[in-house]
Amino acid sequence: MAASLAQGGPAPNFMMLWCYKFLCTGSLDLHKNDVGDEEYKDLLSRVDEATEITIDGLSEEILHCGYTGLITLGKKDKIIRAIVLHANLRLLPILQQIRDGLKLYGLGNIMAKYPDICQPLFVPGVEMTADVIVSVCQAEFSEKGSNKEQMEMTLMNHLQDFLQELEQNKTESGMETVAPLSLSPKTFLQWVTGQGYVPVLQEEKRRFKVNVKFNHHCQLPTQDMLSICGSLQ
């Protein structure tokens, strides 16, 4: 990672915020929103919604997470803390190895001194929107002023409307679902280019484009073909 950043390569822009903070400081500050494992997220949700009657049914799973105290609603905060620690502590040896490796070129010291500046290199920050995707699209239209150009521009408008609808659906639901068939601006961009975010390094950002090509020789205007391909060239 250090060598890639030093040589202008891709940034490891995929980490959760708590992981990045650990890389910077070596200290741990965890909350229940920092759990990424679906199994433990589900357990946290059930503990959070538990009653005096239903919490007894979670005893085995709670004890498996290393909690040794009384399992009552009054201890809910401590139970949740134990589950969060159990879910994430297994990652610490890996993060510590990364932290040691980031000392190459003094990157670890730079991260510790300027955590806010370095954060976008490790933590996805800018929310992917329809406008961002459209802004990196480069369409190859037919001859200017032709009927085909008008139809191709209409198709691009439909694509923008489609992406904006995906964005609106995500906003209304309050979260991005991870179902296999789910779609959002982020998953659309990942399908097209292989990654769900625009690069943060200036050189990468300059070269990041989504090429849109039309079948200019289509003989059936109502079935004009559109193909989209991502390019990092």
Secondary structure as the mmCIF struct_conf table of DSSP 4:
data_model
#
loop_
_struct_conf.conf_type_id
_struct_conf.id
_struct_conf.beg_label_comp_id
_struct_conf.beg_label_asym_id
_struct_conf.beg_label_seq_id
_struct_conf.end_label_comp_id
_struct_conf.end_label_asym_id
_struct_conf.end_label_seq_id
HELX_RH_AL_P HELX_RH_AL_P1 ALA A 2 ALA A 6
TURN_TY1_P TURN_TY1_P1 GLN A 7 GLY A 8
TURN_TY1_P TURN_TY1_P2 ASN A 13 PHE A 14
HELX_RH_AL_P HELX_RH_AL_P2 LEU A 17 THR A 25
BEND BEND1 GLY A 26 GLY A 26
HELX_RH_3T_P HELX_RH_3T_P1 LYS A 32 ASP A 34
HELX_RH_AL_P HELX_RH_AL_P3 GLU A 38 ASP A 48
TURN_TY1_P TURN_TY1_P3 GLU A 49 GLU A 49
TURN_TY1_P TURN_TY1_P4 GLU A 52 ILE A 53
HELX_RH_3T_P HELX_RH_3T_P2 THR A 54 LEU A 58
HELX_RH_AL_P HELX_RH_AL_P4 SER A 59 HIS A 64
TURN_TY1_P TURN_TY1_P5 CYS A 65 GLY A 66
BEND BEND2 GLY A 69 GLY A 69
BEND BEND3 THR A 72 THR A 72
HELX_RH_3T_P HELX_RH_3T_P3 LEU A 73 LYS A 75
HELX_RH_AL_P HELX_RH_AL_P5 LYS A 76 LEU A 89
TURN_TY1_P TURN_TY1_P6 ARG A 90 LEU A 91
HELX_RH_AL_P HELX_RH_AL_P6 LEU A 92 GLY A 101
TURN_TY1_P TURN_TY1_P7 LEU A 102 LYS A 103
HELX_RH_3T_P HELX_RH_3T_P4 LEU A 104 GLY A 106
HELX_RH_AL_P HELX_RH_AL_P7 LEU A 107 LYS A 113
HELX_RH_AL_P HELX_RH_AL_P8 PRO A 115 PHE A 122
BEND BEND4 VAL A 123 VAL A 123
BEND BEND5 VAL A 126 VAL A 126
HELX_LH_PP_P HELX_LH_PP_P1 GLU A 127 MET A 128
HELX_RH_AL_P HELX_RH_AL_P9 ALA A 130 VAL A 136
STRN STRN1 CYS A 137 GLU A 140
BEND BEND6 SER A 142 GLU A 143
TURN_TY1_P TURN_TY1_P8 LYS A 144 GLY A 145
BEND BEND7 SER A 146 SER A 146
HELX_RH_AL_P HELX_RH_AL_P10 ASN A 147 SER A 173
TURN_TY1_P TURN_TY1_P9 GLY A 174 GLY A 174
BEND BEND8 MET A 175 MET A 175
TURN_TY1_P TURN_TY1_P10 PRO A 180 LEU A 181
HELX_RH_AL_P HELX_RH_AL_P11 PRO A 185 THR A 193
BEND BEND9 GLY A 194 GLY A 194
BEND BEND10 GLY A 196 TYR A 197
BEND BEND11 VAL A 200 LEU A 201
HELX_RH_AL_P HELX_RH_AL_P12 GLN A 202 ARG A 207
STRN STRN2 LYS A 209 PHE A 214
TURN_TY1_P TURN_TY1_P11 HIS A 216 HIS A 217
BEND BEND12 GLN A 219 GLN A 219
HELX_RH_3T_P HELX_RH_3T_P5 PRO A 221 GLN A 223
STRN STRN3 LEU A 226 SER A 231
#
